[in-house]
Amino acid sequence: MPLRCMTCEFRLKTKFIYTGIRVKDLDKSVDFYSRLLAMKMVERSEIPAAGGVVVSLESEAGGFQLELNYYHESSRFNTKYASGEELDHLAFQVEDMDAFLAQAKNAGHPVVAEIKTEKSRWAYIEDPNGIWIEIVS
């Protein structure tokens, strides 16, 4: 039986921009990806709304990024770390976040978390496997 295109009904353009993984030790992880894989740090930020720290790395300027996410003990995202659950989220950029989120909700994928700061807004939906998909505009 051929696979049916599940995304064909979506008409809004998306761009896959990075993969975020959850790490147990941020400094050791940054050292690993920087020294062994020669990735360069693009940004390091405290994200108070999520209760954690984010480090973005890339292997070439302007290339696909790896985001390391570390959540403090007080964060609602700091759950027991189990091997195999390292993938934190995949991130997609959209032109119109509200329109995309409405389309996703109509397709059975409502927002499971949303974070707003003075400068940014990002929302998360889940894929059919429970993997969080970050939506940014």
C-alpha positions in Angstrom: 0.0 0.0 0.0 1.5 3.4 -1.0 2.1 6.0 1.7 -0.3 8.9 1.6 1.2 12.3 1.8 0.2 13.5 5.2 1.6 17.0 4.8 0.2 17.8 1.4 -2.8 19.5 3.0 -0.5 22.1 4.6 0.2 25.0 2.4 2.4 27.3 4.6 6.1 27.2 3.9 8.4 25.8 6.6 12.2 25.7 6.9 14.0 23.1 9.0 16.5 25.2 11.0 18.0 23.1 13.8 17.9 20.1 16.1 17.8 20.5 19.9 19.0 17.9 22.2 18.8 17.7 26.0 22.1 17.3 27.8 23.0 16.3 31.3 26.2 18.4 31.6 26.3 21.5 29.4 30.0 22.3 29.8 31.1 18.7 28.9 28.7 18.7 26.0 30.0 22.0 24.6 33.6 20.7 25.0 32.8 17.5 23.2 31.1 19.1 20.2 33.6 22.0 20.0 36.9 20.0 20.5 36.1 16.7 18.9 33.7 17.7 16.1 35.1 21.2 15.6 31.8 22.9 16.0 31.8 26.7 16.8 29.5 28.2 19.4 27.1 30.7 17.9 25.2 31.7 21.0 24.8 30.9 24.6 21.7 32.1 26.4 19.8 31.8 29.7 16.2 31.2 28.9 14.4 32.1 32.2 10.9 31.2 30.7 12.1 27.6 30.2 14.3 27.5 33.3 17.4 26.6 31.4 20.4 27.4 29.2 20.7 27.0 25.5 23.9 26.8 23.5 23.8 26.9 19.7 26.6 25.3 17.7 27.4 25.0 14.0 30.0 23.3 12.0 30.2 26.0 9.3 29.1 29.6 9.3 25.4 29.9 8.4 24.9 26.1 8.4 22.5 23.8 10.1 22.7 24.2 13.9 22.8 21.9 16.9 21.1 23.3 20.0 22.2 22.0 23.4 19.5 22.4 26.0 20.2 22.2 29.7 17.4 22.6 32.2 18.0 23.6 35.8 16.5 21.4 38.6 13.7 23.9 39.1 12.6 23.8 35.4 9.4 22.1 34.5 11.3 20.6 31.6 13.9 19.0 33.9 12.6 15.4 33.9 14.5 12.2 34.8 17.1 11.8 32.1 16.8 8.4 30.4 19.1 7.2 27.6 17.2 7.3 24.4 15.3 10.5 25.3 18.1 12.9 24.3 16.2 14.4 21.4 14.6 17.4 22.9 13.0 18.9 19.8 13.3 19.7 16.1 12.8 23.3 15.0 11.0 24.7 12.0 10.7 28.3 11.0 7.4 29.5 9.5 6.4 32.8 8.0 3.1 33.1 9.9 3.2 31.3 13.3 -0.5 31.8 14.2 -1.7 30.5 10.8 0.6 27.5 11.0 -0.5 26.7 14.6 -4.2 26.9 13.6 -3.5 24.5 10.7 -1.6 22.2 13.0 -4.5 22.2 15.6 -7.0 21.5 12.9 -4.9 18.5 11.9 -4.9 17.2 15.5 -1.6 18.6 16.7 -2.4 21.4 19.2 0.2 23.5 21.0 1.6 21.6 23.9 3.8 24.4 25.2 4.4 28.0 24.3 7.1 30.4 25.6 7.1 34.2 25.2 9.7 36.7 26.1 10.0 40.4 25.3 11.8 39.6 22.1 10.7 36.1 21.1 7.9 33.6 20.9 8.1 29.9 20.2 5.5 27.2 20.4 5.7 23.4 20.4 3.5 20.8 18.9 4.0 17.0 19.0 4.6 14.7 16.0 2.8 11.3 16.0 5.7 9.8 18.0 5.5 12.4 20.8 8.6 14.3 19.5 8.3 18.0 20.2 8.4 20.2 17.1 9.4 23.8 17.8 7.7 26.5 15.7 9.4 29.9 15.3 8.7 32.8 13.0 
